[in-house]
Amino acid sequence: MSIISKINSKLVGKYKNISLDEDSVSFSEYLENKSINKDIALVDVDFKYANEPVLENIDLNLNKGEVLAIIGPSGTGKTTLLRLLSLFHRVDKGEVKFNGKDVWSLSERERLIIRRKIGMVFQKPNLFNATVHQNVRYGLKIRKNWYERIQSFVFESLNGYEDPKVIEKLEIVGLEDLYKKSSKSLSGGEAQRVAFARALAYEPEFLLLDEPTSDLDPRNTAIIEEAIRKARSEGIGIAIATHDMNQAERVADRVAVLLNGQIVEIGNAEDVFNNPKNEKTEMFINGKLVY
């Protein structure tokens, strides 16, 4: 018996199910059910900062396998909306639903299972002082249970291999040749592409992007947009907050227009841009001040 096999046999009984109790296992199995048409939704949601209204009467859903663009001027609540979808904040009114279940009525352990199915990429990439490979692999590591973490640590210590899943995600953003490079030596565009690959590495069901290309040059922007299309084709539901309406037209299936903390229109991207139903939407798209 190999060293790894011997260690595995000792770990199985002690660590394999340490991260989940019986109820959470059944809940996790429910979430893994491939026959469920999964979505995440905000239902009649209000949210305040320091008693000041930020979002009001928000009704919005994100389906798997679609790109939803959230457009609006700076300061209108786009980032806050994404943070509510990713469960960073609890809503003041209304519900956040995942597959029809009210997330904030679930146990903390069940919410953790849901959080692990949602990835987020911020406007500014936050990378560790480590190699590109180690940065991308970090998301995989923290989403494993203790048995899997220890098993992976032992295997890597003895073999020192590069994780093929990490390389695969780096290929999507065109950085597979830089996997040994230090994150400190990357350009801003390269760093954002690494952050995107890291979010993809643990294969989330939903991916939330907060102005991911606002500071990037056209080449890096095009690479990120192509990665968005690739993720969508693999069934990931993507919400992207952007003030770049051209980008929203290029990548989105649906568009939500957020003005003064309220969604004034949501619909098919082509319809919203070419035949808006709301006067404020039309004014905003045409560059007129409506906020």
GINOR-V620609 format. One record per residue. RES is the residue in three letters. OMEGA is omega in radians with two decimals (999 if undefined). BURIAL is 1 if it has 9 or more other ideal C-beta (glycine too) atoms within 8 Angstrom, else 0. Layout:
RES;OMEGA;BURIAL
RES;OMEGA;BURIAL
This chain:
MET;-3.12;0
SER;3.12;0
ILE;-3.13;0
ILE;3.14;1
SER;3.13;0
LYS;-3.14;1
ILE;3.11;1
ASN;-3.09;1
SER;3.12;0
LYS;-3.09;0
LEU;-2.99;1
VAL;-3.09;1
GLY;-3.02;0
LYS;-2.96;0
TYR;-2.89;1
LYS;-3.10;1
ASN;-3.03;0
ILE;-2.98;1
SER;-3.06;0
LEU;2.99;1
ASP;-3.01;0
GLU;-3.13;0
ASP;-3.12;0
SER;3.08;1
VAL;-3.14;1
SER;3.09;0
PHE;3.11;1
SER;3.11;1
GLU;3.08;0
TYR;-3.13;1
LEU;-3.13;1
GLU;-3.11;0
ASN;-3.06;0
LYS;-3.10;0
SER;-3.13;0
ILE;3.07;0
ASN;-2.92;0
LYS;3.00;1
ASP;3.02;1
ILE;-2.97;1
ALA;2.93;1
LEU;-3.06;1
VAL;3.11;1
ASP;-2.99;1
VAL;2.91;1
ASP;3.06;1
PHE;-3.13;1
LYS;2.92;1
TYR;3.12;0
ALA;3.12;0
ASN;3.06;0
GLU;-3.13;0
PRO;3.09;0
VAL;3.10;1
LEU;-3.12;1
GLU;3.02;0
ASN;-3.10;0
ILE;3.00;1
ASP;-3.04;1
LEU;3.06;1
ASN;3.11;0
LEU;-3.12;1
ASN;3.02;1
LYS;3.07;1
GLY;3.06;0
GLU;3.01;1
VAL;3.10;1
LEU;3.09;1
ALA;3.07;1
ILE;-3.07;1
ILE;3.14;1
GLY;-3.12;1
PRO;3.08;0
SER;3.08;0
GLY;-3.09;0
THR;3.06;1
GLY;-3.09;1
LYS;-3.14;1
THR;3.12;1
THR;3.12;1
LEU;3.10;1
LEU;-3.14;1
ARG;3.04;1
LEU;3.10;1
LEU;-3.11;1
SER;3.06;1
LEU;3.01;1
PHE;-3.10;0
HIS;3.03;0
ARG;-3.11;0
VAL;3.08;1
ASP;3.10;0
LYS;3.11;0
GLY;-3.05;1
GLU;2.92;1
VAL;-3.04;1
LYS;3.04;1
PHE;-3.05;1
ASN;3.09;1
GLY;-3.13;0
LYS;3.09;0
ASP;-3.01;0
VAL;-3.04;1
TRP;2.99;1
SER;-3.14;0
LEU;3.08;1
SER;3.11;0
GLU;3.14;0
ARG;3.11;1
GLU;3.07;1
ARG;3.10;1
LEU;3.10;0
ILE;3.13;1
ILE;-3.13;1
ARG;-3.12;1
ARG;3.10;1
LYS;-3.11;1
ILE;3.08;1
GLY;3.12;1
MET;3.06;1
VAL;-3.06;1
PHE;-3.13;1
GLN;3.10;0
LYS;-3.14;0
PRO;3.11;1
ASN;-3.11;0
LEU;3.07;1
PHE;3.06;0
ASN;-3.06;0
ALA;3.13;0
THR;3.07;1
VAL;-3.14;1
HIS;-3.11;1
GLN;3.11;1
ASN;-3.11;1
VAL;-3.08;1
ARG;-3.09;1
TYR;3.14;1
GLY;3.08;1
LEU;-3.05;1
LYS;-3.03;1
ILE;3.12;0
ARG;3.09;0
LYS;3.01;1
ASN;-3.00;1
TRP;3.10;1
TYR;-3.13;1
GLU;3.13;0
ARG;-3.10;1
ILE;3.10;1
GLN;3.14;1
SER;3.14;1
PHE;-3.13;0
VAL;-3.11;1
PHE;-3.11;1
GLU;3.13;1
SER;-3.10;0
LEU;-3.02;0
ASN;3.12;0
GLY;-3.04;0
TYR;3.03;0
GLU;-3.10;0
ASP;-3.12;1
PRO;3.11;0
LYS;3.09;0
VAL;-3.14;1
ILE;3.13;1
GLU;-3.13;0
LYS;3.07;1
LEU;3.08;1
GLU;-3.13;1
ILE;-3.13;1
VAL;3.03;1
GLY;-3.10;0
LEU;-3.08;1
GLU;-3.13;0
ASP;-3.09;0
LEU;-3.00;1
TYR;3.12;1
LYS;-3.05;0
LYS;3.09;1
SER;3.13;1
SER;-3.11;1
LYS;-3.10;0
SER;-3.10;0
LEU;2.98;1
SER;3.13;0
GLY;3.12;1
GLY;3.10;1
GLU;3.13;1
ALA;3.12;1
GLN;3.09;1
ARG;3.06;1
VAL;3.12;1
ALA;3.11;1
PHE;3.12;1
ALA;3.12;1
ARG;3.12;1
ALA;3.13;1
LEU;-2.95;1
ALA;-3.12;1
TYR;3.01;1
GLU;3.10;0
PRO;3.04;1
GLU;3.12;1
PHE;-3.11;1
LEU;-3.10;1
LEU;-3.04;1
LEU;-3.10;1
ASP;-3.13;1
GLU;-2.97;1
PRO;-3.08;1
THR;-3.03;1
SER;-3.12;1
ASP;-3.02;0
LEU;3.05;1
ASP;-3.08;0
PRO;-3.11;0
ARG;3.14;0
ASN;3.08;1
THR;-3.14;1
ALA;3.13;0
ILE;3.11;1
ILE;-3.14;1
GLU;3.10;1
GLU;3.09;0
ALA;3.07;1
ILE;3.12;1
ARG;3.12;1
LYS;3.13;1
ALA;3.10;1
ARG;-3.12;1
SER;3.11;0
GLU;3.04;0
GLY;3.13;0
ILE;3.03;1
GLY;-3.02;1
ILE;2.98;1
ALA;-3.14;1
ILE;3.05;1
ALA;-3.10;1
THR;2.97;1
HIS;3.12;1
ASP;-3.07;0
MET;3.06;1
ASN;3.09;0
GLN;3.11;1
ALA;3.10;1
GLU;-3.09;1
ARG;-2.94;0
VAL;-2.94;1
ALA;2.94;1
ASP;3.10;0
ARG;-3.14;1
VAL;3.00;1
ALA;-3.13;1
VAL;-3.08;1
LEU;3.13;1
LEU;3.12;1
ASN;3.05;0
GLY;3.14;1
GLN;3.05;1
ILE;-3.10;1
VAL;3.11;1
GLU;3.04;1
ILE;-3.12;1
GLY;3.08;1
ASN;-3.04;0
ALA;-3.11;1
GLU;-3.14;0
ASP;-3.11;1
VAL;-3.08;1
PHE;-3.05;1
ASN;-3.12;0
ASN;-3.09;0
PRO;-3.12;1
LYS;-3.07;0
ASN;-3.11;1
GLU;3.14;0
LYS;3.07;1
THR;-3.13;1
GLU;3.13;1
MET;-3.13;1
PHE;-3.13;1
ILE;-3.13;1
ASN;3.05;0
GLY;3.11;0
LYS;-3.12;0
LEU;3.12;0
VAL;-3.07;0
TYR;999;0
